[in-house]
């Protein structure tokens, strides 16, 4: 008998997520190529170094727009609660497979990741626009561009590190990848990892 399934993400939500993910991979590879000489060969992800320099910022804008759509869809699900604070204080227990608190659609770790990504995306957009040649940088002072490039690099490194943790957690919690690929989770998964969300979706008592 097949387990009952609950829809966690719709098709448009999943498509939007994967647009952000693909853009991030392209930007991370080309960005590392610009920042570290040893990785310069990664500019080949866009064909040539010249094309990578031209295309990189446009893909960055696309990623920001796609993420902005996610932001307006999910921000109200990511406001911190007492249960999230409890979850964050009990990360060791969570790592051992024990769920802590009455978790809603997202747990404390996912909410922290969401706001971290928001901050990084904003810094990347502003600093990227300031350093974007030939459209904006030519009209701005060199010292400002240097600060923008430093901020851009720091935000990019922070975002790459955060996404690595995000991907690891997705594989670590069995059933999470299925949610973003197929859009569904089992009742057991939802009840274990997101009990409050499970009750809200199914209408079942605590």
N, C-alpha and C positions, 0 to 999 in steps of 0.2 A: 504493500500500500504506500503510495507516494505521500510524503509529508505535506501538510497544508502550507501554502505560501502567502506572504504578505508583500504587497508592493511597497518598496522603500523609495525607489526613484523612477520617475517617468522617463520615456524615451528622450524627450527634449532635454531633461536634466542630465542624462547620461551623455548625450552628444555634446552638450556644452562643457561638461567635465573633461571629456577626452580632447576637445579643442584646446582647452587650457593646458592639458597634460602634454600634448604634442608640441604646442608652442613653447612650453617650458623646456622641453628636451632640446629643441632646436636652438633656443636662446642660450641655454646653459652650455651647450657644446661650443657654439660660436663665441660666446662670451669668454669662456675659458681660453679659447684660442687667441683672443685679443689680449687677454691679461697675462698669460704665461707663454713665453716663447716656445717652451718645450711642447706645448699643445697646439702650435700654430697650424699643424696639419689638419686639425679639426675644422678649419674654415672650409674644407672640402664638403661639409654638410650642405652648403649652399652652392656648390660648384667650384667657385674660385674665391680667393681672399677678397677681391674687389666686390664681387656679388654679395659676399657675406657682410661686408661693411655697409652696403646699401640696404640689403634686405632685413638685417638684424633689427633695426628700430621699427620697421613696419610690422614685423611679427610681434614685437614688443607691444605695440599699440593694440594689435588684434587680441593678444593675451589679456591685456588690461580690460578691454571692452567685454570680453567673454567672462572674465572674473567679476567685473562690475555687475553683470547679470546675476551671477551666483550670489554676490553680496546682497543685492536687493531681495533675492529670493530667500536667503537663509539667515540674515543677520538677527532676526527676532528669535530664531532657534538657538542662537549662540550667546545669549546673555547669561552671564554667570549666576549660579544659584548656590545655596548652601551645600547642596548635594555635590556640586562640581568642586567646591573647595574641599569637601571631605574626600572626593575621588583623588584630587591632586595630592592630598596629604597621605593617601594610602596607595601610592604608585607601586610600592614593593609588593603589596598584597595583590594588586591588579596584575603585575608581572607574573605572579605565581598562579594566575588563572581564576582569582576570586574577584567577582564584581562587587563594587562598593557603592552604597547610596542608591537612591531611587532615580536612576538615570532616565532622562527624557530622550529626545531624538538623537542628541549628541552628548558624549561624556565630557568631562573636564579637559581631557587631553585634546580631543577634537576641537573643542571651543578655543583652547589656547592656540592650537595650530591655525584656526580660522583667523583669529585676530593678528597673529604673527604674520600670516600671509597678506592680510590687509595692509599692515604697516609697511612691509617690504614692497608690495606692489605700488603703493603710493610714492615711496621714495624712489623706486626705479623709474616710475613715469616722469616725475618732476625732474630728477637728475638727468634722465635720458633725453628729455626734450631740450634741456639747457645745453647738453653736449652734442646735440644732433646737427651735424653738418650735412649739407650746406644751408639748411633752412633756418636754424635758430642761433647756433653757436657764433656765427659770424657777426651777430649784432650784440654780443655780450662780452664783458671783460674776461681776459684770460684767467685771473685769479678765481673768478666765480666758476668758470668751466673746470678748473682743476679741483675745486671743492666738490663740484657735482660728480666728476669722475670717481673721486674717492668714495663719496656717498653711494654711488651706483655700484661700485665694486663690493663695498661692505654689505649692502642690502642683498646683492646677488649671492654672496657667500652664505649669508644668513638664510636666505630662501632655499638655496641648494641643500644646506644641512637639514633644514626643516622638512623638505620634501623627502629626503632620504629616510628620516624617521617616520614620516607619513606612509611611505611605501612599505617600510619594514613592518609597521603596525598592521597595515592592510593584509599582508601575507600571514602575519603572526596570529591574528584573530580569524580563525577559519570561518568562511562564509561571507567575509567582507568583500572580497573580490567579486563574488557572484552578485552581490548587491549592485555594484557599479557596472558590471557587464550585462547581466540579465535583468537587473532592476528589482529583484525579489529576494526575500530572506524567509527562512522557515519560522514557524511560530516559536519553536524552541530557542532559536538564535535570538529573536527579538525579546523574548521573555527573560532570557539570561543576561543579555548585554544592555538592553534598553527597556527595562520593565515598565516605566511610566509611559513611554511612547507606545509600548505594546498594548497597555490598557486603553490609551487614548484611541488607538486605531481599531481595536477589536471590541471595545466597550465592556470588556470583562473586568470584574472586581479585583482588588488587590489580593 
